[in-house]
Amino acid sequence: MSVAPVDAWSTVESTSWDFGDGTSATGTSAAHSYSSAGTYTVRVTSTDAHGHATSTTREVQALPAAAPD
C-alpha cells in the first residue's frame, strides 16, 4: 500500500502507519504481525514538505496461525 504527496513537486517529509490494532509505525515501508486473527483497517498517511497530508486505508485479514505439525 502506498500514498503519494498532495503536491507532485513536493517531497514526502513523513509517513505514518496505523495498523488498526492499537499499534503504529513510521517510515516509508512497514511490516506488522497481528496477535489475533481478524479483519483490520490499515491507514497510511504521508505528509509533504508543505504540511499537506494525504492518507489511504485498506482492510486486511489476519489469518489464524497454522497449527504445528
N, C-alpha and C positions, 0 to 999 in steps of 0.2 A: 504494500500500500504506500502511496506517495502523495505528496501535495506540493504544488508549485507556489512560488510567491505571487502576491496580487499583482505587483508591478514586474513585468518580464525583464526590465532593465535593472532591477534591484537584486542584491544578493540576499540569500537566506541568512539571517542572523542567529536564529534558534529554531529548534524543532523539539516538540514535546509529545509524549505518548501517554495516553490513559488507557489501560488495558481492561477497564470495566469491572475489575475485581478489587479495587482499592489500591492497586499498585500503579506506578508510573515510571517513566524513564525519559531521558533527554538524549539527543543526538540524532544524526541523520538516518540511522538504522537501529533497530532494537529487536531483541529476541525475548520471548517470555514463555514460561511454562505455567499452566494453571494447576492449582492444587485440587480442584474439583471439576468433574465433568459438568458441562452445561453450555449454554449459549451466552456469549458476552459481546458487548458493543465496544469496539476499539475505536478511539479517536486519536488522530494525529493532527497536530496544529503546527503550522510553520509561520514564523514572524519574519518579515523582511527588514531591511536596514532603515526603513521609514516608520517602522512600528505597526505596519498593517499586517493583520493576522488572517489566515485562512485555514480552514480545517475540513477534514472529511472523516466520515465514520464508516465502519464496516462491521457487520456481525460475523463473529467467528464461532465455530462449535468446537469445544474441547471434548475429546472422547475419553472414556474411562481408560485407565492404564491397562495394558494387556496383562492377563494372568500369567504368572511364571509357568514354564513347562515342568 
